[in-house]
Amino acid sequence: MIMKQVDLFPQAPKPDRILVARIFEAAREKNRYILGLEAFDILKAYGIPVVNTIFAKTVEETVIAAEEIGYPLVMKVVSP
């Protein structure tokens, strides 16, 4: 009988630390905290699952984004 070892703890993807550093540096240059969408990008860079997000500036972009994501959905104001 041949036994195969099972990996109980799958390997996490290697974090994209360069992207994270760029996000923090961009916020620092503007003398502000990171925004919500940037926080999602940081979580994704470390392999942490997040909800689908789309940034929309106009009503038309919002409708297209809503159709792409699906319903129900949540909208949030993005503001420093």
C-alpha positions in Angstrom: 0.0 0.0 0.0 1.3 3.4 -1.0 0.4 6.3 1.3 0.4 9.9 0.2 1.0 12.7 2.6 -1.8 15.3 2.6 -0.9 19.0 3.1 -3.3 20.1 5.8 -2.1 23.7 5.6 -2.0 24.8 1.9 0.8 27.2 1.0 -0.3 30.8 1.0 0.6 32.8 -2.1 3.7 35.0 -1.7 2.5 38.5 -0.7 3.0 41.3 -3.2 5.0 43.5 -0.8 6.0 45.9 -3.5 2.4 46.7 -4.3 1.6 47.2 -0.6 4.6 49.5 -0.2 3.5 51.6 -3.2 0.0 52.0 -1.7 1.3 53.2 1.6 3.9 55.5 0.0 1.2 57.1 -2.2 -0.9 57.8 0.8 2.1 59.1 2.7 2.9 61.5 -0.2 -0.6 62.9 0.0 -0.4 63.1 3.8 -3.5 60.9 4.3 -4.5 57.5 5.5 -5.2 54.7 3.1 -8.7 54.5 1.7 -11.1 51.6 1.9 -10.4 50.4 -1.7 -6.7 50.6 -1.0 -7.2 48.4 2.1 -8.9 45.8 -0.1 -5.9 45.9 -2.4 -3.5 45.3 0.6 -5.6 42.4 1.8 -5.6 40.9 -1.7 -1.8 41.4 -2.0 -1.5 39.1 1.1 -3.9 36.5 -0.3 -6.8 37.3 1.9 -10.1 36.9 0.1 -12.2 40.1 -0.2 -15.5 41.0 -1.8 -15.6 42.2 -5.4 -15.2 45.9 -5.6 -15.5 48.4 -8.4 -14.8 52.1 -8.2 -17.4 54.2 -10.2 -17.3 58.0 -10.7 -20.5 58.5 -12.6 -24.1 57.2 -12.6 -23.4 55.3 -15.8 -20.3 53.6 -14.4 -22.3 52.7 -11.3 -25.0 51.0 -13.2 -22.4 49.0 -15.3 -20.5 48.0 -12.1 -23.8 46.9 -10.4 -24.7 44.7 -13.3 -21.2 43.2 -13.3 -21.1 42.5 -9.6 -24.7 41.4 -9.3 -27.4 42.1 -6.8 -27.8 42.6 -3.9 -24.9 45.0 -3.5 -23.6 47.7 -1.2 -22.5 51.2 -2.3 -20.0 53.3 -0.2 -18.7 56.8 -0.7 -15.0 56.9 -1.3 -13.5 60.0 0.4 -10.3 61.0 2.2 
